[in-house]
């Protein structure tokens, strides 16, 4: 930024020869930022006397912002790295021909008795719709120009979200090497890292408070290498934010503190503040969504109606669990030290119930330790959930969940992953998946076609319900204990430690091609077909051997 009258005469003439656009600004505080807790925010959407703003006429482009790749990379390997680039927007210089579009009024001493001066923002800046994509293109050019440095290329190209990068790698030496090379490359472009933060080390005080920093919406404590869900203070429209020590209050204390006349607006605003992109608390989040839906129905969608006493009690309990959630820390990565990775598989369990659908993904590493022992290690990678539709049958929702699971697997099927497994517990939904789509009804056909196209039926498997971790929470009744470290949801079913090939051989899971329907399921499955009268009998019947297998299960 530079004062207009201090610029060289030629540049002043260039700016003054055009109609200047002044961008409105205000001061905003951000309590979670260590380096800039108070900042200037520009409002480029403020209308001029023409009725248009600068944002109305700028090209937005198509930003490729996606938080999933950085977060998934961050938890994948044993050693993690986080970096926040210093003044990333301000490192990208604006063409002088466009200076007249980024003018602001500023007074050095902020005195209301003095006329402000005109200043020019000479770089990309926040608040303009074009800046995001322009910044991405600058980063992509920098990455492509240094493609030979593979780790740096991946860091900037694949695992960056705006000006933050999250990455994990197999060894500390690789991280040290990456930092040195990245600093050298960034300096060539006039950029620098605010701080590099590594797992199992104390973070730089410039980017952390009490050894913790915010990464991807989570609170990360690098020294013990734990991540936590950031829980904000409860807020109610009549009383404002509740005091900070409320996080340790019991349910009884909370009941006396929360106002008696809370509304739908109060509870939905508090529910929306729980950010968990990785889904590490997925089953509990289903309970939260389920209660929001029930509350919405109880007041007929009136956001300012006071809740009934029984509904309020449910929310007091839910808020108590929410505050408990803020005290739980999950290990970022659970791979054992001093092991060599031999193989990697991605396993997705799916399920649907009356309340919700859920997809849970685990990454399975075949590792070899110093003693030469080879075994499989499993870690929760990601989960996703959706509320179920009351108008749909459970088998149809199970099929929809399988479809969503196939999309998740396809998106995360990185080159180093050798095998994909999509596992459900619905005989009917998996049976539909094995059919030629031409014989299926429209609802089933679209989803089965998607599954077959994305991952193929050879990657579909059936599991009994007691082994399906996606079943946890789909009835809307999950507790905090269901998602804590060491829980079944968090660590996955025990048979995964055997390796998926042995799990198949020992009948923990079986290929979907082996699915046949018993009498109770035949009519429901039959309703998902078209041209039913012409269906061959073997589409619906079991062999004697298959009946014996089902009876044993």
C-alpha positions as CSV (number, residue, x, y, z in Angstrom):
1,X,0.0,0.0,0.0
2,X,1.3,3.4,-0.9
3,X,0.1,7.0,-0.5
4,X,-1.0,8.4,-3.9
5,X,0.9,11.7,-3.5
6,X,4.2,9.8,-2.7
7,X,4.1,7.8,-5.9
8,X,6.2,8.8,-8.9
9,X,4.6,11.4,-11.1
10,X,4.1,9.0,-14.0
11,X,2.1,6.6,-11.8
12,X,0.1,9.4,-10.3
13,X,-0.9,10.6,-13.8
14,X,-1.9,7.1,-14.7
15,X,-4.2,6.8,-11.7
16,X,-5.6,10.4,-11.8
17,X,-6.3,10.0,-15.5
18,X,-9.0,7.4,-14.8
19,X,-12.1,7.3,-12.6
20,X,-11.0,6.0,-9.2
21,X,-12.8,3.4,-7.2
22,X,-12.6,3.7,-3.4
23,X,-13.1,0.5,-1.4
24,X,-14.8,0.8,2.0
25,X,-13.2,-0.8,5.0
26,X,-13.7,-1.5,8.7
27,X,-11.8,-3.0,11.6
28,X,-12.6,-6.6,12.5
29,X,-11.2,-8.7,15.4
30,X,-10.4,-12.4,15.1
31,X,-9.7,-14.0,18.5
32,X,-8.3,-17.2,16.9
33,X,-5.5,-15.4,15.1
34,X,-2.3,-15.0,17.0
35,X,-0.4,-12.8,14.5
36,X,-3.3,-10.5,13.4
37,X,-6.1,-10.5,16.0
38,X,-7.2,-7.1,14.7
39,X,-7.3,-6.5,11.0
40,X,-8.6,-4.2,8.3
41,X,-11.3,-5.8,6.2
42,X,-12.3,-4.4,2.8
43,X,-15.9,-4.3,1.6
44,X,-15.6,-4.4,-2.2
45,X,-19.3,-5.3,-2.4
46,X,-20.4,-1.8,-1.2
47,X,-22.4,-0.2,-4.0
48,X,-21.3,3.0,-5.7
49,X,-23.7,5.6,-7.0
50,X,-24.1,3.6,-10.2
51,X,-25.8,0.9,-8.2
52,X,-22.9,-1.5,-8.8
53,X,-19.8,-2.4,-6.7
54,X,-16.4,-3.4,-7.9
55,X,-17.2,-7.0,-7.1
56,X,-20.2,-6.8,-9.4
57,X,-18.0,-6.2,-12.5
58,X,-14.9,-8.3,-11.6
59,X,-14.5,-11.8,-13.0
60,X,-14.6,-14.3,-10.1
61,X,-13.2,-17.3,-12.0
62,X,-13.6,-20.8,-10.6
63,X,-11.7,-21.1,-7.3
64,X,-10.6,-24.7,-6.6
65,X,-10.9,-24.4,-2.8
66,X,-11.1,-27.8,-1.2
67,X,-10.2,-28.4,2.4
68,X,-10.4,-32.2,2.2
69,X,-7.0,-32.9,0.5
70,X,-4.9,-30.8,3.0
71,X,-6.7,-32.3,6.0
72,X,-6.5,-35.9,4.8
73,X,-2.9,-35.4,3.9
74,X,-2.3,-33.9,7.3
75,X,-3.4,-37.1,9.2
76,X,-2.2,-39.7,6.8
77,X,1.6,-40.0,7.6
78,X,3.5,-40.2,10.9
79,X,5.2,-36.8,10.6
80,X,3.1,-33.7,10.0
81,X,3.9,-30.2,8.8
82,X,1.7,-27.0,8.8
83,X,2.7,-23.7,7.3
84,X,1.0,-20.3,7.0
85,X,2.5,-18.1,4.4
86,X,3.2,-14.5,5.4
87,X,1.1,-11.9,3.6
88,X,0.4,-14.3,0.8
89,X,-2.2,-12.1,-0.9
90,X,0.2,-9.1,-0.7
91,X,2.9,-11.1,-2.4
92,X,1.0,-11.0,-5.7
93,X,1.5,-7.6,-7.3
94,X,-1.2,-5.7,-9.2
95,X,-0.7,-4.3,-12.7
96,X,-0.2,-0.5,-12.4
97,X,-3.0,-0.1,-15.0
98,X,-5.4,-1.3,-12.3
99,X,-4.2,0.8,-9.4
100,X,-7.2,3.2,-9.8
101,X,-9.6,0.4,-8.9
102,X,-8.0,-0.3,-5.5
103,X,-8.1,3.1,-3.7
104,X,-8.8,3.6,0.0
105,X,-9.2,6.6,2.3
106,X,-6.8,6.6,5.3
107,X,-5.6,9.1,7.9
108,X,-2.3,8.3,9.5
109,X,-3.4,9.3,13.0
110,X,-7.1,8.3,12.4
111,X,-8.1,11.8,13.5
112,X,-11.7,12.7,12.7
113,X,-10.7,16.4,12.4
114,X,-8.3,15.8,9.4
115,X,-9.1,15.1,5.8
116,X,-8.0,11.5,4.9
117,X,-5.5,10.8,2.2
118,X,-5.8,8.5,-0.8
119,X,-3.8,5.4,-0.6
120,X,-3.4,2.7,-3.3
121,X,-3.4,-1.0,-2.6
122,X,-0.7,-2.3,-5.1
123,X,-1.2,-6.0,-4.6
124,X,-4.0,-8.6,-4.5
125,X,-6.1,-8.0,-1.4
126,X,-8.9,-9.6,0.6
127,X,-12.6,-8.9,-0.2
128,X,-12.3,-8.8,-4.0
129,X,-14.0,-11.7,-5.7
130,X,-11.2,-12.0,-8.3
131,X,-8.4,-12.3,-5.7
132,X,-9.0,-15.9,-4.7
133,X,-8.6,-17.4,-8.2
134,X,-5.7,-15.0,-9.1
135,X,-3.9,-16.1,-6.0
136,X,-4.5,-19.8,-6.8
137,X,-3.0,-19.2,-10.3
138,X,0.1,-17.6,-8.9
139,X,0.6,-20.6,-6.5
140,X,0.0,-23.0,-9.4
141,X,2.5,-21.2,-11.6
142,X,5.1,-21.3,-8.7
143,X,4.4,-25.1,-8.2
144,X,4.6,-26.0,-11.9
145,X,7.9,-24.1,-12.2
146,X,9.4,-26.2,-9.5
147,X,7.8,-29.6,-10.4
148,X,11.1,-31.4,-10.0
149,X,10.9,-30.8,-6.2
150,X,8.1,-33.3,-5.7
151,X,7.3,-32.6,-2.1
152,X,7.2,-28.8,-2.6
153,X,5.1,-29.3,-5.7
154,X,2.6,-31.4,-3.7
155,X,2.6,-29.0,-0.8
156,X,1.6,-26.0,-3.0
157,X,-0.4,-27.6,-5.7
158,X,-2.4,-30.3,-3.8
159,X,-2.3,-29.6,-0.1
160,X,-2.9,-25.8,0.1
161,X,-6.0,-24.0,1.2
162,X,-5.7,-20.3,0.5
163,X,-2.5,-19.4,2.3
164,X,-2.3,-22.4,4.6
165,X,-0.7,-25.7,3.8
166,X,-1.1,-29.0,5.7
167,X,1.1,-32.0,4.8
168,X,2.4,-35.2,6.3
169,X,5.4,-37.3,5.3
170,X,7.1,-40.5,6.3
171,X,10.2,-39.2,8.1
172,X,11.6,-36.2,10.0
173,X,14.5,-35.9,7.6
174,X,12.1,-35.5,4.7
175,X,10.4,-32.6,6.6
176,X,13.7,-30.9,7.3
177,X,14.7,-31.2,3.7
178,X,11.3,-29.9,2.5
179,X,11.5,-26.8,4.7
180,X,15.0,-25.8,3.5
181,X,14.0,-26.2,-0.2
182,X,10.6,-24.5,0.3
183,X,12.2,-21.4,2.0
184,X,14.7,-21.1,-0.9
185,X,12.0,-21.4,-3.6
186,X,9.6,-19.0,-1.8
187,X,12.3,-16.3,-1.4
188,X,12.7,-16.2,-5.2
189,X,9.1,-15.1,-5.5
190,X,9.3,-12.6,-2.7
191,X,7.4,-14.8,-0.3
192,X,8.2,-16.3,3.1
193,X,6.6,-18.7,5.6
194,X,5.2,-17.0,8.8
195,X,6.3,-20.2,10.6
196,X,6.8,-23.9,10.0
197,X,5.1,-26.1,12.6
198,X,6.1,-29.8,12.9
199,X,4.6,-32.6,14.8
200,X,6.3,-33.6,18.1
201,X,7.9,-30.2,18.5
202,X,6.8,-27.0,20.3
203,X,5.3,-24.5,17.8
204,X,6.5,-21.0,17.2
205,X,4.8,-18.5,19.6
206,X,4.1,-16.3,16.6
207,X,1.4,-18.7,15.4
208,X,0.4,-20.4,18.6
209,X,-1.1,-19.9,22.0
210,X,-0.1,-22.2,24.9
211,X,1.4,-24.6,22.4
212,X,-1.7,-24.9,20.3
213,X,-2.7,-23.5,16.9
214,X,-5.7,-23.7,14.5
215,X,-5.3,-25.9,11.4
216,X,-8.1,-26.7,9.0
217,X,-10.6,-25.6,11.6
218,X,-9.2,-27.9,14.3
219,X,-7.0,-27.2,17.3
220,X,-3.7,-28.9,16.9
221,X,-1.2,-29.4,19.8
222,X,2.0,-30.5,18.0
223,X,4.0,-31.6,21.0
224,X,1.8,-34.6,22.0
225,X,0.4,-34.5,18.4
226,X,-3.3,-34.3,19.2
227,X,-6.2,-32.6,17.4
228,X,-9.4,-31.3,19.0
229,X,-12.6,-30.0,17.7
230,X,-12.9,-26.2,18.4
231,X,-16.0,-25.6,20.5
232,X,-17.1,-22.0,20.7
233,X,-18.9,-20.5,23.7
234,X,-22.7,-21.0,23.8
235,X,-24.6,-17.9,22.7
236,X,-28.2,-16.9,23.3
237,X,-29.9,-13.9,21.9
238,X,-31.1,-12.6,25.3
239,X,-28.1,-13.3,27.4
240,X,-25.3,-13.1,24.9
241,X,-22.3,-15.4,25.2
242,X,-22.1,-17.6,28.3
243,X,-19.0,-17.2,30.4
244,X,-15.8,-19.1,29.5
245,X,-15.8,-21.5,32.5
246,X,-19.1,-22.9,31.3
247,X,-17.0,-25.6,29.5
248,X,-16.6,-27.4,32.8
249,X,-20.2,-27.1,34.0
250,X,-22.3,-30.2,34.7
251,X,-25.6,-30.8,33.0
252,X,-27.5,-29.6,36.2
253,X,-25.4,-26.4,36.3
254,X,-26.0,-25.9,32.6
255,X,-29.7,-26.3,33.1
256,X,-29.8,-23.4,35.5
257,X,-27.6,-21.2,33.3
258,X,-29.3,-21.6,29.9
259,X,-32.3,-19.3,29.6
260,X,-35.8,-20.9,29.9
261,X,-37.1,-19.1,26.8
262,X,-34.6,-20.4,24.2
263,X,-35.8,-20.5,20.6
264,X,-35.1,-22.5,17.5
265,X,-32.9,-19.6,16.3
266,X,-30.8,-20.0,19.5
267,X,-30.2,-23.7,19.2
268,X,-29.6,-23.8,15.5
269,X,-27.0,-21.0,15.7
270,X,-25.1,-22.9,18.4
271,X,-25.4,-26.2,16.5
272,X,-24.0,-24.7,13.4
273,X,-20.8,-23.7,15.2
274,X,-19.5,-27.2,15.5
275,X,-17.0,-27.6,12.6
276,X,-15.7,-31.2,12.0
277,X,-14.7,-31.5,8.4
278,X,-13.0,-34.9,8.9
279,X,-16.0,-36.3,10.7
280,X,-14.0,-37.7,13.7
281,X,-17.2,-37.0,15.8
282,X,-19.6,-38.2,13.0
283,X,-22.0,-40.3,15.0
284,X,-22.5,-37.5,17.6
285,X,-23.0,-35.0,14.8
286,X,-25.8,-37.2,13.6
287,X,-27.5,-36.9,17.0
288,X,-27.1,-33.1,16.8
289,X,-28.7,-32.9,13.3
290,X,-31.5,-35.3,14.3
291,X,-32.4,-33.1,17.3
292,X,-32.3,-30.0,15.1
293,X,-34.8,-31.6,12.7
294,X,-37.1,-32.7,15.5
295,X,-37.0,-29.2,17.0
296,X,-37.8,-27.7,13.7
297,X,-40.8,-29.9,13.4
298,X,-42.0,-29.1,16.9
299,X,-42.2,-25.4,16.2
300,X,-43.4,-25.7,12.6
301,X,-40.4,-23.9,11.3
302,X,-40.9,-20.7,13.4
303,X,-37.3,-19.7,14.4
304,X,-38.5,-17.3,17.1
305,X,-40.9,-19.6,18.9
306,X,-39.9,-20.6,22.5
307,X,-39.2,-24.3,22.7
308,X,-41.3,-26.7,24.7
309,X,-39.8,-27.7,28.1
310,X,-39.1,-31.3,27.0
311,X,-37.3,-30.1,23.8
312,X,-35.3,-27.6,25.9
313,X,-34.2,-30.4,28.2
314,X,-33.0,-32.4,25.2
315,X,-31.0,-29.3,24.1
316,X,-29.5,-28.8,27.6
317,X,-28.2,-32.4,27.4
318,X,-26.9,-31.9,23.9
319,X,-25.1,-28.7,24.9
320,X,-23.6,-30.5,27.8
321,X,-22.2,-33.2,25.4
322,X,-21.0,-30.4,23.0
323,X,-19.0,-28.9,25.8
324,X,-17.6,-32.3,26.7
325,X,-16.6,-32.8,23.1
326,X,-14.3,-29.8,23.3
327,X,-12.2,-31.6,26.0
328,X,-11.5,-34.7,23.8
329,X,-8.2,-35.0,22.0
330,X,-7.6,-37.5,19.2
331,X,-4.1,-38.6,18.1
332,X,-3.5,-37.0,14.7
333,X,-1.8,-40.2,13.4
334,X,-1.6,-43.6,15.1
335,X,1.0,-45.3,12.9
336,X,3.6,-47.0,15.2
337,X,7.2,-45.6,15.2
338,X,10.0,-47.3,13.3
339,X,7.8,-49.2,10.9
340,X,8.0,-49.6,7.1
341,X,4.8,-49.3,5.1
342,X,4.4,-52.2,2.6
343,X,0.9,-51.7,1.3
344,X,-2.2,-49.4,1.7
345,X,-5.9,-50.1,1.4
346,X,-8.9,-47.8,1.7
347,X,-12.0,-49.3,3.4
348,X,-15.4,-47.5,3.5
349,X,-18.3,-48.8,5.7
350,X,-21.7,-47.5,4.9
351,X,-25.1,-47.8,6.6
352,X,-28.5,-46.2,6.8
353,X,-31.2,-46.1,9.4
354,X,-34.4,-44.3,10.1
355,X,-32.6,-41.2,11.4
356,X,-29.5,-40.9,9.1
357,X,-27.0,-42.3,6.6
358,X,-23.3,-42.6,7.3
359,X,-20.1,-43.4,5.5
360,X,-16.9,-44.2,7.5
361,X,-13.5,-44.5,5.8
362,X,-10.4,-46.2,7.3
363,X,-6.9,-46.2,5.9
364,X,-5.2,-49.6,6.4
365,X,-1.4,-49.8,6.3
366,X,0.4,-53.1,6.1
367,X,3.5,-52.4,8.1
368,X,6.8,-54.1,9.0
369,X,8.5,-53.4,12.3
370,X,12.2,-53.6,13.3
371,X,11.7,-57.3,14.3
372,X,10.5,-58.2,10.8
373,X,6.9,-58.7,11.9
374,X,4.3,-57.8,9.3
375,X,0.8,-56.8,10.3
376,X,-2.0,-54.4,9.4
377,X,-2.7,-51.1,11.1
378,X,-6.0,-49.2,10.8
379,X,-6.8,-45.6,11.4
380,X,-10.0,-43.6,11.0
381,X,-9.5,-41.3,8.0
382,X,-12.9,-39.6,7.3
383,X,-16.6,-39.9,7.9
384,X,-19.6,-38.2,6.4
385,X,-23.3,-38.4,7.2
386,X,-26.7,-37.2,6.0
387,X,-30.1,-37.1,7.6
388,X,-32.4,-39.8,6.1
389,X,-35.6,-38.9,4.2
390,X,-38.7,-40.2,5.8
391,X,-40.3,-40.8,2.4
392,X,-37.6,-43.4,1.5
393,X,-37.3,-47.0,2.6
394,X,-34.3,-48.2,4.5
395,X,-33.0,-50.3,1.6
396,X,-33.2,-47.3,-0.8
397,X,-31.3,-45.2,1.8
398,X,-28.8,-48.0,2.1
399,X,-28.2,-47.9,-1.6
400,X,-27.9,-44.1,-1.6
401,X,-25.3,-44.4,1.2
402,X,-23.4,-47.0,-0.9
403,X,-23.4,-44.5,-3.8
404,X,-22.0,-41.7,-1.6
405,X,-19.4,-44.1,-0.3
406,X,-18.3,-44.9,-3.8
407,X,-17.8,-41.2,-4.5
408,X,-15.7,-40.8,-1.4
409,X,-13.5,-43.8,-2.3
410,X,-13.1,-42.5,-5.8
411,X,-12.1,-39.1,-4.6
412,X,-9.5,-40.4,-2.2
413,X,-8.1,-43.3,-4.3
414,X,-4.6,-41.9,-4.5
415,X,-1.9,-43.8,-6.6
416,X,-0.3,-45.4,-3.6
417,X,-3.6,-47.1,-2.5
418,X,-3.6,-50.6,-3.9
419,X,-7.2,-51.7,-3.1
420,X,-10.6,-50.2,-2.4
421,X,-13.3,-51.9,-0.3
422,X,-16.9,-50.6,-0.1
423,X,-18.7,-52.5,2.7
424,X,-22.4,-52.4,3.6
425,X,-24.8,-54.6,5.6
426,X,-27.8,-54.4,3.4
427,X,-28.4,-57.6,1.4
428,X,-31.0,-55.9,-0.8
429,X,-28.9,-52.8,-1.7
430,X,-25.9,-54.9,-2.5
431,X,-28.0,-57.3,-4.5
432,X,-29.3,-54.4,-6.6
433,X,-25.7,-53.4,-7.2
434,X,-24.9,-56.7,-8.8
435,X,-27.7,-56.4,-11.4
436,X,-27.5,-55.1,-14.9
437,X,-28.9,-51.5,-14.5
438,X,-31.4,-52.0,-17.3
439,X,-33.5,-54.2,-15.1
440,X,-33.6,-51.7,-12.2
441,X,-36.1,-48.9,-11.4
442,X,-35.0,-45.3,-12.0
443,X,-34.0,-44.6,-8.4
444,X,-31.9,-47.8,-8.2
445,X,-30.5,-47.5,-11.7
446,X,-28.9,-44.1,-11.2
447,X,-27.2,-45.0,-8.0
448,X,-26.1,-48.5,-9.1
449,X,-24.7,-47.0,-12.4
450,X,-22.7,-44.5,-10.4
451,X,-21.3,-47.2,-8.1
452,X,-20.4,-49.5,-11.0
453,X,-18.8,-46.6,-12.9
454,X,-16.7,-45.2,-10.0
455,X,-15.4,-48.3,-8.2
456,X,-16.8,-51.4,-9.9
457,X,-18.8,-54.2,-8.3
458,X,-15.7,-56.2,-7.6
459,X,-14.9,-53.8,-4.7
460,X,-18.3,-54.3,-3.0
461,X,-18.6,-56.4,0.1
462,X,-21.1,-57.4,2.7
463,X,-20.5,-57.3,6.5
464,X,-22.7,-58.4,9.4
465,X,-24.2,-55.4,11.3
466,X,-22.1,-55.9,14.4
467,X,-19.0,-55.3,12.4
468,X,-20.3,-52.3,10.5
469,X,-19.0,-49.1,12.3
470,X,-21.1,-46.9,10.0
471,X,-24.1,-48.3,11.9
472,X,-23.0,-46.4,15.0
473,X,-25.2,-43.3,15.3
474,X,-27.6,-43.9,12.4
475,X,-30.5,-44.1,14.8
476,X,-29.6,-40.7,16.2
477,X,-28.6,-41.9,19.7
478,X,-24.8,-41.7,19.7
479,X,-23.0,-40.5,22.8
480,X,-19.5,-38.9,23.3
481,X,-18.2,-42.3,24.4
482,X,-19.0,-43.7,21.0
483,X,-16.5,-41.5,19.2
484,X,-13.7,-41.1,21.8
485,X,-10.1,-42.4,21.0
486,X,-10.1,-46.2,21.3
487,X,-13.9,-46.6,20.6
488,X,-15.1,-49.0,17.9
489,X,-15.9,-46.1,15.6
490,X,-12.5,-44.6,16.0
491,X,-10.3,-47.7,15.6
492,X,-12.5,-49.8,13.3
493,X,-13.6,-53.4,13.7
494,X,-10.9,-55.8,15.0
495,X,-11.0,-58.0,12.0
496,X,-9.3,-55.3,9.9
497,X,-6.0,-56.0,11.8
498,X,-6.0,-59.4,10.0
499,X,-5.8,-57.7,6.6
500,X,-8.8,-57.7,4.3
501,X,-7.8,-60.9,2.4
502,X,-7.8,-62.9,5.6
503,X,-11.0,-61.2,6.7
504,X,-12.7,-62.5,3.5
505,X,-11.2,-66.0,4.0
506,X,-12.5,-66.1,7.6
507,X,-16.0,-64.9,6.5
508,X,-16.0,-61.5,8.4
509,X,-16.9,-60.0,5.0
510,X,-17.9,-61.5,1.7
511,X,-18.0,-60.3,-1.9
512,X,-21.4,-58.8,-2.9
513,X,-21.5,-61.4,-5.8
514,X,-22.3,-64.0,-3.2
515,X,-25.4,-62.2,-1.9
516,X,-28.7,-64.1,-2.4
517,X,-32.0,-63.1,-0.8
518,X,-34.1,-64.9,1.7
519,X,-37.9,-65.0,1.6
520,X,-38.4,-61.9,3.8
521,X,-36.2,-59.7,1.5
522,X,-37.4,-60.9,-1.9
523,X,-40.5,-58.7,-2.3
524,X,-38.7,-55.5,-1.2
525,X,-35.9,-56.2,-3.6
526,X,-38.4,-57.1,-6.3
527,X,-39.9,-53.6,-5.9
528,X,-36.6,-52.1,-7.1
529,X,-36.9,-53.9,-10.5
530,X,-38.7,-53.0,-13.7
531,X,-40.3,-55.6,-16.0
532,X,-40.8,-57.8,-13.0
533,X,-42.9,-60.4,-14.8
534,X,-40.0,-61.3,-17.1
535,X,-37.3,-61.6,-14.4
536,X,-35.6,-65.1,-14.4
537,X,-36.4,-67.0,-11.2
538,X,-32.7,-67.3,-10.2
539,X,-32.7,-63.5,-9.6
540,X,-34.8,-64.0,-6.5
541,X,-34.1,-67.6,-5.3
542,X,-31.4,-69.1,-3.2
543,X,-29.5,-72.3,-3.7
544,X,-29.6,-74.9,-1.0
545,X,-26.0,-74.2,-0.1
546,X,-26.6,-70.4,0.1
547,X,-29.6,-71.1,2.4
548,X,-27.3,-73.0,4.8
549,X,-24.8,-70.2,4.8
550,X,-27.5,-67.6,5.7
551,X,-28.8,-69.9,8.5
552,X,-25.3,-70.1,10.0
553,X,-24.9,-66.3,9.9
